Amino acid sequence: WLPIQSAGLTPGPVQARSHDRPFARPFFLIGSDGRSRQWLRANRDRLKAIGAVGMLVQAETREDLQAVADLADGLSILPASASDIAKALGISHYPVLISAHGIEQ
């Protein structure tokens, strides 16, 4: 199932905003790129505290998977394409957190 790719999604800045979709649990989209790894490192404790689940939307190699898993330190992160979710929410960049409160980086 490698490489993992999500059409229409690339690493980049995300503007915080609200949305009108009642998600039961916060989730985040992340890649294996440097920006995503840095974001995960910086936000890991908060993501754990709110019970967020991750979707790994981009990875090329097993080493990429392992690097993200190591950084996750117990957070649940599943490899998956998020193209449909991103399109529905108007998201074109990751890393991004989607919660009941909105979309943010």
Jmol script that loads the backbone (N, CA, C; Angstrom):
load data "model"
ATOM      1  N   TRP A   1       0.792  -1.199   0.000  1.00  0.00           N
ATOM      2  CA  TRP A   1       0.000   0.000   0.000  1.00  0.00           C
ATOM      3  C   TRP A   1       0.836   1.265   0.000  1.00  0.00           C
ATOM      4  N   LEU A   2       2.092   1.110  -0.325  1.00  0.00           N
ATOM      5  CA  LEU A   2       2.951   2.279  -0.505  1.00  0.00           C
ATOM      6  C   LEU A   2       3.137   2.524  -1.996  1.00  0.00           C
ATOM      7  N   PRO A   3       3.313   3.676  -2.453  1.00  0.00           N
ATOM      8  CA  PRO A   3       3.287   4.923  -1.687  1.00  0.00           C
ATOM      9  C   PRO A   3       1.856   5.323  -1.336  1.00  0.00           C
ATOM     10  N   ILE A   4       1.711   6.082  -0.253  1.00  0.00           N
ATOM     11  CA  ILE A   4       0.426   6.653   0.133  1.00  0.00           C
ATOM     12  C   ILE A   4       0.369   8.046  -0.473  1.00  0.00           C
ATOM     13  N   GLN A   5      -0.680   8.316  -1.199  1.00  0.00           N
ATOM     14  CA  GLN A   5      -0.844   9.624  -1.824  1.00  0.00           C
ATOM     15  C   GLN A   5      -2.285  10.068  -1.696  1.00  0.00           C
ATOM     16  N   SER A   6      -2.479  11.357  -1.600  1.00  0.00           N
ATOM     17  CA  SER A   6      -3.816  11.935  -1.530  1.00  0.00           C
ATOM     18  C   SER A   6      -3.889  13.063  -2.554  1.00  0.00           C
ATOM     19  N   ALA A   7      -4.556  12.804  -3.650  1.00  0.00           N
ATOM     20  CA  ALA A   7      -4.664  13.798  -4.717  1.00  0.00           C
ATOM     21  C   ALA A   7      -5.254  15.095  -4.185  1.00  0.00           C
ATOM     22  N   GLY A   8      -4.645  16.205  -4.573  1.00  0.00           N
ATOM     23  CA  GLY A   8      -5.138  17.512  -4.164  1.00  0.00           C
ATOM     24  C   GLY A   8      -4.613  18.007  -2.833  1.00  0.00           C
ATOM     25  N   LEU A   9      -3.830  17.200  -2.149  1.00  0.00           N
ATOM     26  CA  LEU A   9      -3.267  17.597  -0.850  1.00  0.00           C
ATOM     27  C   LEU A   9      -1.752  17.700  -0.933  1.00  0.00           C
ATOM     28  N   THR A  10      -1.218  18.796  -0.415  1.00  0.00           N
ATOM     29  CA  THR A  10       0.227  19.012  -0.361  1.00  0.00           C
ATOM     30  C   THR A  10       0.573  19.652   0.982  1.00  0.00           C
ATOM     31  N   PRO A  11       1.831  19.546   1.399  1.00  0.00           N
ATOM     32  CA  PRO A  11       2.236  20.234   2.618  1.00  0.00           C
ATOM     33  C   PRO A  11       2.143  21.741   2.423  1.00  0.00           C
ATOM     34  N   GLY A  12       1.680  22.448   3.440  1.00  0.00           N
ATOM     35  CA  GLY A  12       1.597  23.894   3.335  1.00  0.00           C
ATOM     36  C   GLY A  12       0.798  24.504   4.460  1.00  0.00           C
ATOM     37  N   PRO A  13       0.707  25.830   4.448  1.00  0.00           N
ATOM     38  CA  PRO A  13      -0.015  26.525   5.516  1.00  0.00           C
ATOM     39  C   PRO A  13      -1.524  26.354   5.397  1.00  0.00           C
ATOM     40  N   VAL A  14      -2.180  26.305   6.555  1.00  0.00           N
ATOM     41  CA  VAL A  14      -3.633  26.175   6.612  1.00  0.00           C
ATOM     42  C   VAL A  14      -4.185  27.344   7.417  1.00  0.00           C
ATOM     43  N   GLN A  15      -5.141  28.039   6.857  1.00  0.00           N
ATOM     44  CA  GLN A  15      -5.788  29.152   7.548  1.00  0.00           C
ATOM     45  C   GLN A  15      -6.857  28.600   8.479  1.00  0.00           C
ATOM     46  N   ALA A  16      -6.808  28.980   9.756  1.00  0.00           N
ATOM     47  CA  ALA A  16      -7.805  28.518  10.722  1.00  0.00           C
ATOM     48  C   ALA A  16      -9.182  29.054  10.341  1.00  0.00           C
ATOM     49  N   ARG A  17     -10.193  28.188  10.487  1.00  0.00           N
ATOM     50  CA  ARG A  17     -11.562  28.596  10.191  1.00  0.00           C
ATOM     51  C   ARG A  17     -12.545  27.613  10.821  1.00  0.00           C
ATOM     52  N   SER A  18     -13.778  28.018  10.894  1.00  0.00           N
ATOM     53  CA  SER A  18     -14.809  27.135  11.435  1.00  0.00           C
ATOM     54  C   SER A  18     -15.407  26.302  10.301  1.00  0.00           C
ATOM     55  N   HIS A  19     -16.183  25.315  10.667  1.00  0.00           N
ATOM     56  CA  HIS A  19     -16.909  24.502   9.694  1.00  0.00           C
ATOM     57  C   HIS A  19     -18.239  24.111  10.319  1.00  0.00           C
ATOM     58  N   ASP A  20     -19.123  23.545   9.531  1.00  0.00           N
ATOM     59  CA  ASP A  20     -20.453  23.209  10.040  1.00  0.00           C
ATOM     60  C   ASP A  20     -20.720  21.706  10.063  1.00  0.00           C
ATOM     61  N   ARG A  21     -19.669  20.941  10.256  1.00  0.00           N
ATOM     62  CA  ARG A  21     -19.820  19.483  10.270  1.00  0.00           C
ATOM     63  C   ARG A  21     -19.545  18.962  11.678  1.00  0.00           C
ATOM     64  N   PRO A  22     -20.499  18.236  12.244  1.00  0.00           N
ATOM     65  CA  PRO A  22     -20.361  17.767  13.626  1.00  0.00           C
ATOM     66  C   PRO A  22     -19.546  16.469  13.733  1.00  0.00           C
ATOM     67  N   PHE A  23     -18.229  16.581  13.753  1.00  0.00           N
ATOM     68  CA  PHE A  23     -17.394  15.394  13.893  1.00  0.00           C
ATOM     69  C   PHE A  23     -17.410  14.929  15.344  1.00  0.00           C
ATOM     70  N   ALA A  24     -17.577  13.637  15.533  1.00  0.00           N
ATOM     71  CA  ALA A  24     -17.641  13.090  16.886  1.00  0.00           C
ATOM     72  C   ALA A  24     -16.281  13.098  17.566  1.00  0.00           C
ATOM     73  N   ARG A  25     -15.233  12.988  16.784  1.00  0.00           N
ATOM     74  CA  ARG A  25     -13.889  12.906  17.351  1.00  0.00           C
ATOM     75  C   ARG A  25     -12.937  13.732  16.502  1.00  0.00           C
ATOM     76  N   PRO A  26     -12.033  14.475  17.141  1.00  0.00           N
ATOM     77  CA  PRO A  26     -11.066  15.241  16.363  1.00  0.00           C
ATOM     78  C   PRO A  26     -10.123  14.322  15.591  1.00  0.00           C
ATOM     79  N   PHE A  27      -9.718  14.759  14.402  1.00  0.00           N
ATOM     80  CA  PHE A  27      -8.751  13.984  13.633  1.00  0.00           C
ATOM     81  C   PHE A  27      -7.813  14.942  12.919  1.00  0.00           C
ATOM     82  N   PHE A  28      -6.688  14.408  12.505  1.00  0.00           N
ATOM     83  CA  PHE A  28      -5.712  15.242  11.809  1.00  0.00           C
ATOM     84  C   PHE A  28      -5.172  14.512  10.598  1.00  0.00           C
ATOM     85  N   LEU A  29      -4.787  15.312   9.612  1.00  0.00           N
ATOM     86  CA  LEU A  29      -4.166  14.800   8.393  1.00  0.00           C
ATOM     87  C   LEU A  29      -2.699  15.192   8.451  1.00  0.00           C
ATOM     88  N   ILE A  30      -1.847  14.258   8.131  1.00  0.00           N
ATOM     89  CA  ILE A  30      -0.411  14.495   8.226  1.00  0.00           C
ATOM     90  C   ILE A  30       0.312  13.719   7.134  1.00  0.00           C
ATOM     91  N   GLY A  31       1.443  14.231   6.713  1.00  0.00           N
ATOM     92  CA  GLY A  31       2.290  13.526   5.765  1.00  0.00           C
ATOM     93  C   GLY A  31       3.578  13.115   6.452  1.00  0.00           C
ATOM     94  N   SER A  32       4.495  12.575   5.680  1.00  0.00           N
ATOM     95  CA  SER A  32       5.789  12.164   6.233  1.00  0.00           C
ATOM     96  C   SER A  32       6.864  13.220   5.977  1.00  0.00           C
ATOM     97  N   ASP A  33       6.456  14.353   5.413  1.00  0.00           N
ATOM     98  CA  ASP A  33       7.389  15.433   5.089  1.00  0.00           C
ATOM     99  C   ASP A  33       7.876  16.143   6.364  1.00  0.00           C
ATOM    100  N   GLY A  34       8.897  16.952   6.214  1.00  0.00           N
ATOM    101  CA  GLY A  34       9.497  17.655   7.347  1.00  0.00           C
ATOM    102  C   GLY A  34       8.526  18.567   8.077  1.00  0.00           C
ATOM    103  N   ARG A  35       7.699  19.303   7.333  1.00  0.00           N
ATOM    104  CA  ARG A  35       6.721  20.210   7.950  1.00  0.00           C
ATOM    105  C   ARG A  35       5.750  19.416   8.827  1.00  0.00           C
ATOM    106  N   SER A  36       5.265  18.295   8.326  1.00  0.00           N
ATOM    107  CA  SER A  36       4.327  17.464   9.084  1.00  0.00           C
ATOM    108  C   SER A  36       4.990  16.870  10.322  1.00  0.00           C
ATOM    109  N   ARG A  37       6.208  16.415  10.172  1.00  0.00           N
ATOM    110  CA  ARG A  37       6.913  15.833  11.325  1.00  0.00           C
ATOM    111  C   ARG A  37       7.130  16.873  12.410  1.00  0.00           C
ATOM    112  N   GLN A  38       7.510  18.075  12.019  1.00  0.00           N
ATOM    113  CA  GLN A  38       7.712  19.155  12.992  1.00  0.00           C
ATOM    114  C   GLN A  38       6.383  19.495  13.681  1.00  0.00           C
ATOM    115  N   TRP A  39       5.310  19.572  12.912  1.00  0.00           N
ATOM    116  CA  TRP A  39       3.982  19.864  13.459  1.00  0.00           C
ATOM    117  C   TRP A  39       3.562  18.794  14.455  1.00  0.00           C
ATOM    118  N   LEU A  40       3.774  17.529  14.098  1.00  0.00           N
ATOM    119  CA  LEU A  40       3.413  16.428  14.987  1.00  0.00           C
ATOM    120  C   LEU A  40       4.208  16.503  16.283  1.00  0.00           C
ATOM    121  N   ARG A  41       5.482  16.762  16.166  1.00  0.00           N
ATOM    122  CA  ARG A  41       6.335  16.887  17.352  1.00  0.00           C
ATOM    123  C   ARG A  41       5.817  18.009  18.265  1.00  0.00           C
ATOM    124  N   ALA A  42       5.467  19.145  17.671  1.00  0.00           N
ATOM    125  CA  ALA A  42       5.025  20.311  18.444  1.00  0.00           C
ATOM    126  C   ALA A  42       3.626  20.139  19.034  1.00  0.00           C
ATOM    127  N   ASN A  43       2.772  19.350  18.389  1.00  0.00           N
ATOM    128  CA  ASN A  43       1.370  19.245  18.806  1.00  0.00           C
ATOM    129  C   ASN A  43       0.978  17.900  19.406  1.00  0.00           C
ATOM    130  N   ARG A  44       1.920  16.994  19.512  1.00  0.00           N
ATOM    131  CA  ARG A  44       1.625  15.624  19.963  1.00  0.00           C
ATOM    132  C   ARG A  44       0.874  15.583  21.300  1.00  0.00           C
ATOM    133  N   ASP A  45       1.330  16.321  22.296  1.00  0.00           N
ATOM    134  CA  ASP A  45       0.690  16.268  23.610  1.00  0.00           C
ATOM    135  C   ASP A  45      -0.754  16.759  23.555  1.00  0.00           C
ATOM    136  N   ARG A  46      -0.976  17.827  22.818  1.00  0.00           N
ATOM    137  CA  ARG A  46      -2.344  18.344  22.679  1.00  0.00           C
ATOM    138  C   ARG A  46      -3.229  17.340  21.941  1.00  0.00           C
ATOM    139  N   LEU A  47      -2.705  16.747  20.872  1.00  0.00           N
ATOM    140  CA  LEU A  47      -3.475  15.763  20.111  1.00  0.00           C
ATOM    141  C   LEU A  47      -3.856  14.576  20.989  1.00  0.00           C
ATOM    142  N   LYS A  48      -2.933  14.125  21.825  1.00  0.00           N
ATOM    143  CA  LYS A  48      -3.232  13.034  22.761  1.00  0.00           C
ATOM    144  C   LYS A  48      -4.308  13.461  23.743  1.00  0.00           C
ATOM    145  N   ALA A  49      -4.178  14.680  24.285  1.00  0.00           N
ATOM    146  CA  ALA A  49      -5.108  15.172  25.300  1.00  0.00           C
ATOM    147  C   ALA A  49      -6.543  15.256  24.780  1.00  0.00           C
ATOM    148  N   ILE A  50      -6.716  15.600  23.508  1.00  0.00           N
ATOM    149  CA  ILE A  50      -8.070  15.723  22.961  1.00  0.00           C
ATOM    150  C   ILE A  50      -8.555  14.434  22.299  1.00  0.00           C
ATOM    151  N   GLY A  51      -7.728  13.393  22.294  1.00  0.00           N
ATOM    152  CA  GLY A  51      -8.122  12.101  21.735  1.00  0.00           C
ATOM    153  C   GLY A  51      -8.204  12.082  20.224  1.00  0.00           C
ATOM    154  N   ALA A  52      -7.354  12.879  19.567  1.00  0.00           N
ATOM    155  CA  ALA A  52      -7.383  12.953  18.105  1.00  0.00           C
ATOM    156  C   ALA A  52      -6.813  11.683  17.468  1.00  0.00           C
ATOM    157  N   VAL A  53      -7.346  11.353  16.324  1.00  0.00           N
ATOM    158  CA  VAL A  53      -6.886  10.226  15.519  1.00  0.00           C
ATOM    159  C   VAL A  53      -6.272  10.785  14.241  1.00  0.00           C
ATOM    160  N   GLY A  54      -5.148  10.221  13.819  1.00  0.00           N
ATOM    161  CA  GLY A  54      -4.459  10.728  12.646  1.00  0.00           C
ATOM    162  C   GLY A  54      -4.666   9.892  11.403  1.00  0.00           C
ATOM    163  N   MET A  55      -4.570  10.573  10.269  1.00  0.00           N
ATOM    164  CA  MET A  55      -4.563   9.911   8.975  1.00  0.00           C
ATOM    165  C   MET A  55      -3.269  10.308   8.279  1.00  0.00           C
ATOM    166  N   LEU A  56      -2.456   9.325   7.973  1.00  0.00           N
ATOM    167  CA  LEU A  56      -1.220   9.568   7.235  1.00  0.00           C
ATOM    168  C   LEU A  56      -1.581   9.598   5.758  1.00  0.00           C
ATOM    169  N   VAL A  57      -1.539  10.795   5.167  1.00  0.00           N
ATOM    170  CA  VAL A  57      -2.055  10.993   3.812  1.00  0.00           C
ATOM    171  C   VAL A  57      -0.968  10.987   2.746  1.00  0.00           C
ATOM    172  N   GLN A  58       0.298  10.929   3.189  1.00  0.00           N
ATOM    173  CA  GLN A  58       1.416  10.912   2.236  1.00  0.00           C
ATOM    174  C   GLN A  58       2.604  10.218   2.871  1.00  0.00           C
ATOM    175  N   ALA A  59       3.117   9.225   2.204  1.00  0.00           N
ATOM    176  CA  ALA A  59       4.346   8.545   2.611  1.00  0.00           C
ATOM    177  C   ALA A  59       4.855   7.760   1.407  1.00  0.00           C
ATOM    178  N   GLU A  60       6.159   7.749   1.245  1.00  0.00           N
ATOM    179  CA  GLU A  60       6.750   7.065   0.098  1.00  0.00           C
ATOM    180  C   GLU A  60       7.342   5.701   0.448  1.00  0.00           C
ATOM    181  N   THR A  61       7.933   5.597   1.641  1.00  0.00           N
ATOM    182  CA  THR A  61       8.701   4.395   1.992  1.00  0.00           C
ATOM    183  C   THR A  61       8.322   3.860   3.371  1.00  0.00           C
ATOM    184  N   ARG A  62       8.791   2.668   3.658  1.00  0.00           N
ATOM    185  CA  ARG A  62       8.611   2.103   5.002  1.00  0.00           C
ATOM    186  C   ARG A  62       9.292   2.974   6.048  1.00  0.00           C
ATOM    187  N   GLU A  63      10.410   3.565   5.667  1.00  0.00           N
ATOM    188  CA  GLU A  63      11.128   4.454   6.588  1.00  0.00           C
ATOM    189  C   GLU A  63      10.269   5.665   6.937  1.00  0.00           C
ATOM    190  N   ASP A  64       9.531   6.180   5.961  1.00  0.00           N
ATOM    191  CA  ASP A  64       8.598   7.282   6.231  1.00  0.00           C
ATOM    192  C   ASP A  64       7.552   6.850   7.255  1.00  0.00           C
ATOM    193  N   LEU A  65       6.987   5.672   7.054  1.00  0.00           N
ATOM    194  CA  LEU A  65       5.979   5.154   7.987  1.00  0.00           C
ATOM    195  C   LEU A  65       6.555   5.029   9.391  1.00  0.00           C
ATOM    196  N   GLN A  66       7.754   4.485   9.483  1.00  0.00           N
ATOM    197  CA  GLN A  66       8.381   4.281  10.780  1.00  0.00           C
ATOM    198  C   GLN A  66       8.704   5.600  11.469  1.00  0.00           C
ATOM    199  N   ALA A  67       9.177   6.577  10.707  1.00  0.00           N
ATOM    200  CA  ALA A  67       9.510   7.884  11.283  1.00  0.00           C
ATOM    201  C   ALA A  67       8.266   8.542  11.879  1.00  0.00           C
ATOM    202  N   VAL A  68       7.148   8.474  11.189  1.00  0.00           N
ATOM    203  CA  VAL A  68       5.908   9.061  11.701  1.00  0.00           C
ATOM    204  C   VAL A  68       5.417   8.272  12.916  1.00  0.00           C
ATOM    205  N   ALA A  69       5.486   6.954  12.851  1.00  0.00           N
ATOM    206  CA  ALA A  69       5.067   6.130  13.988  1.00  0.00           C
ATOM    207  C   ALA A  69       5.906   6.443  15.224  1.00  0.00           C
ATOM    208  N   ASP A  70       7.206   6.620  15.038  1.00  0.00           N
ATOM    209  CA  ASP A  70       8.084   6.949  16.167  1.00  0.00           C
ATOM    210  C   ASP A  70       7.699   8.297  16.771  1.00  0.00           C
ATOM    211  N   LEU A  71       7.432   9.276  15.930  1.00  0.00           N
ATOM    212  CA  LEU A  71       7.035  10.596  16.418  1.00  0.00           C
ATOM    213  C   LEU A  71       5.666  10.575  17.079  1.00  0.00           C
ATOM    214  N   ALA A  72       4.781   9.701  16.613  1.00  0.00           N
ATOM    215  CA  ALA A  72       3.416   9.634  17.144  1.00  0.00           C
ATOM    216  C   ALA A  72       3.411   9.239  18.615  1.00  0.00           C
ATOM    217  N   ASP A  73       4.363   8.411  19.025  1.00  0.00           N
ATOM    218  CA  ASP A  73       4.512   8.043  20.436  1.00  0.00           C
ATOM    219  C   ASP A  73       3.183   7.645  21.069  1.00  0.00           C
ATOM    220  N   GLY A  74       2.480   6.722  20.419  1.00  0.00           N
ATOM    221  CA  GLY A  74       1.240   6.213  20.987  1.00  0.00           C
ATOM    222  C   GLY A  74      -0.030   6.777  20.363  1.00  0.00           C
ATOM    223  N   LEU A  75       0.056   7.866  19.630  1.00  0.00           N
ATOM    224  CA  LEU A  75      -1.119   8.384  18.922  1.00  0.00           C
ATOM    225  C   LEU A  75      -1.506   7.398  17.823  1.00  0.00           C
ATOM    226  N   SER A  76      -2.781   7.239  17.599  1.00  0.00           N
ATOM    227  CA  SER A  76      -3.254   6.381  16.523  1.00  0.00           C
ATOM    228  C   SER A  76      -3.177   7.149  15.206  1.00  0.00           C
ATOM    229  N   ILE A  77      -2.367   6.643  14.274  1.00  0.00           N
ATOM    230  CA  ILE A  77      -2.246   7.244  12.949  1.00  0.00           C
ATOM    231  C   ILE A  77      -2.362   6.126  11.919  1.00  0.00           C
ATOM    232  N   LEU A  78      -3.371   6.233  11.068  1.00  0.00           N
ATOM    233  CA  LEU A  78      -3.632   5.199  10.073  1.00  0.00           C
ATOM    234  C   LEU A  78      -3.317   5.704   8.676  1.00  0.00           C
ATOM    235  N   PRO A  79      -2.653   4.896   7.854  1.00  0.00           N
ATOM    236  CA  PRO A  79      -2.397   5.308   6.473  1.00  0.00           C
ATOM    237  C   PRO A  79      -3.695   5.310   5.670  1.00  0.00           C
ATOM    238  N   ALA A  80      -3.960   6.412   4.984  1.00  0.00           N
ATOM    239  CA  ALA A  80      -5.194   6.506   4.208  1.00  0.00           C
ATOM    240  C   ALA A  80      -5.139   7.699   3.266  1.00  0.00           C
ATOM    241  N   SER A  81      -5.815   7.577   2.150  1.00  0.00           N
ATOM    242  CA  SER A  81      -5.994   8.728   1.276  1.00  0.00           C
ATOM    243  C   SER A  81      -7.107   9.582   1.880  1.00  0.00           C
ATOM    244  N   ALA A  82      -6.898  10.876   1.895  1.00  0.00           N
ATOM    245  CA  ALA A  82      -7.903  11.773   2.473  1.00  0.00           C
ATOM    246  C   ALA A  82      -8.433  12.744   1.427  1.00  0.00           C
ATOM    247  N   SER A  83      -8.297  12.398   0.179  1.00  0.00           N
ATOM    248  CA  SER A  83      -8.725  13.292  -0.899  1.00  0.00           C
ATOM    249  C   SER A  83     -10.187  13.689  -0.783  1.00  0.00           C
ATOM    250  N   ASP A  84     -11.067  12.731  -0.511  1.00  0.00           N
ATOM    251  CA  ASP A  84     -12.501  13.019  -0.431  1.00  0.00           C
ATOM    252  C   ASP A  84     -12.823  13.909   0.767  1.00  0.00           C
ATOM    253  N   ILE A  85     -12.238  13.604   1.907  1.00  0.00           N
ATOM    254  CA  ILE A  85     -12.456  14.421   3.113  1.00  0.00           C
ATOM    255  C   ILE A  85     -11.951  15.836   2.873  1.00  0.00           C
ATOM    256  N   ALA A  86     -10.748  15.942   2.321  1.00  0.00           N
ATOM    257  CA  ALA A  86     -10.155  17.254   2.076  1.00  0.00           C
ATOM    258  C   ALA A  86     -11.020  18.064   1.118  1.00  0.00           C
ATOM    259  N   LYS A  87     -11.499  17.432   0.071  1.00  0.00           N
ATOM    260  CA  LYS A  87     -12.341  18.130  -0.902  1.00  0.00           C
ATOM    261  C   LYS A  87     -13.631  18.607  -0.241  1.00  0.00           C
ATOM    262  N   ALA A  88     -14.249  17.750   0.565  1.00  0.00           N
ATOM    263  CA  ALA A  88     -15.495  18.109   1.231  1.00  0.00           C
ATOM    264  C   ALA A  88     -15.315  19.277   2.194  1.00  0.00           C
ATOM    265  N   LEU A  89     -14.139  19.371   2.812  1.00  0.00           N
ATOM    266  CA  LEU A  89     -13.876  20.433   3.782  1.00  0.00           C
ATOM    267  C   LEU A  89     -13.157  21.636   3.169  1.00  0.00           C
ATOM    268  N   GLY A  90     -12.810  21.549   1.901  1.00  0.00           N
ATOM    269  CA  GLY A  90     -12.104  22.647   1.255  1.00  0.00           C
ATOM    270  C   GLY A  90     -10.669  22.795   1.738  1.00  0.00           C
ATOM    271  N   ILE A  91     -10.039  21.679   2.030  1.00  0.00           N
ATOM    272  CA  ILE A  91      -8.647  21.671   2.512  1.00  0.00           C
ATOM    273  C   ILE A  91      -7.733  21.259   1.371  1.00  0.00           C
ATOM    274  N   SER A  92      -6.636  21.986   1.191  1.00  0.00           N
ATOM    275  CA  SER A  92      -5.683  21.590   0.161  1.00  0.00           C
ATOM    276  C   SER A  92      -4.287  21.342   0.728  1.00  0.00           C
ATOM    277  N   HIS A  93      -4.088  21.638   2.014  1.00  0.00           N
ATOM    278  CA  HIS A  93      -2.773  21.456   2.636  1.00  0.00           C
ATOM    279  C   HIS A  93      -2.864  20.677   3.944  1.00  0.00           C
ATOM    280  N   TYR A  94      -1.767  20.094   4.314  1.00  0.00           N
ATOM    281  CA  TYR A  94      -1.588  19.432   5.598  1.00  0.00           C
ATOM    282  C   TYR A  94      -0.219  19.823   6.126  1.00  0.00           C
ATOM    283  N   PRO A  95       0.056  19.669   7.389  1.00  0.00           N
ATOM    284  CA  PRO A  95      -0.741  19.042   8.432  1.00  0.00           C
ATOM    285  C   PRO A  95      -1.901  19.940   8.859  1.00  0.00           C
ATOM    286  N   VAL A  96      -2.981  19.285   9.303  1.00  0.00           N
ATOM    287  CA  VAL A  96      -4.168  20.030   9.711  1.00  0.00           C
ATOM    288  C   VAL A  96      -4.963  19.223  10.736  1.00  0.00           C
ATOM    289  N   LEU A  97      -5.532  19.940  11.689  1.00  0.00           N
ATOM    290  CA  LEU A  97      -6.399  19.346  12.706  1.00  0.00           C
ATOM    291  C   LEU A  97      -7.827  19.756  12.419  1.00  0.00           C
ATOM    292  N   ILE A  98      -8.730  18.777  12.399  1.00  0.00           N
ATOM    293  CA  ILE A  98     -10.149  19.024  12.197  1.00  0.00           C
ATOM    294  C   ILE A  98     -10.865  18.572  13.452  1.00  0.00           C
ATOM    295  N   SER A  99     -11.557  19.488  14.090  1.00  0.00           N
ATOM    296  CA  SER A  99     -12.292  19.150  15.316  1.00  0.00           C
ATOM    297  C   SER A  99     -13.699  19.722  15.228  1.00  0.00           C
ATOM    298  N   ALA A 100     -14.472  19.518  16.257  1.00  0.00           N
ATOM    299  CA  ALA A 100     -15.830  20.081  16.295  1.00  0.00           C
ATOM    300  C   ALA A 100     -15.784  21.604  16.272  1.00  0.00           C
ATOM    301  N   HIS A 101     -14.651  22.174  16.675  1.00  0.00           N
ATOM    302  CA  HIS A 101     -14.508  23.625  16.759  1.00  0.00           C
ATOM    303  C   HIS A 101     -14.062  24.259  15.444  1.00  0.00           C
ATOM    304  N   GLY A 102     -13.445  23.484  14.564  1.00  0.00           N
ATOM    305  CA  GLY A 102     -13.003  24.048  13.304  1.00  0.00           C
ATOM    306  C   GLY A 102     -11.803  23.341  12.722  1.00  0.00           C
ATOM    307  N   ILE A 103     -11.162  24.036  11.796  1.00  0.00           N
ATOM    308  CA  ILE A 103     -10.004  23.541  11.078  1.00  0.00           C
ATOM    309  C   ILE A 103      -8.841  24.442  11.436  1.00  0.00           C
ATOM    310  N   GLU A 104      -7.728  23.847  11.813  1.00  0.00           N
ATOM    311  CA  GLU A 104      -6.566  24.659  12.219  1.00  0.00           C
ATOM    312  C   GLU A 104      -5.269  23.914  11.967  1.00  0.00           C
ATOM    313  N   GLN A 105      -4.207  24.680  12.013  1.00  0.00           N
ATOM    314  CA  GLN A 105      -2.894  24.077  11.883  1.00  0.00           C
ATOM    315  C   GLN A 105      -2.180  24.312  13.193  1.00  0.00           C
TER     316      GLN A 105
END
end "model"
wireframe off; spacefill off
backbone 0.3
color backbone group
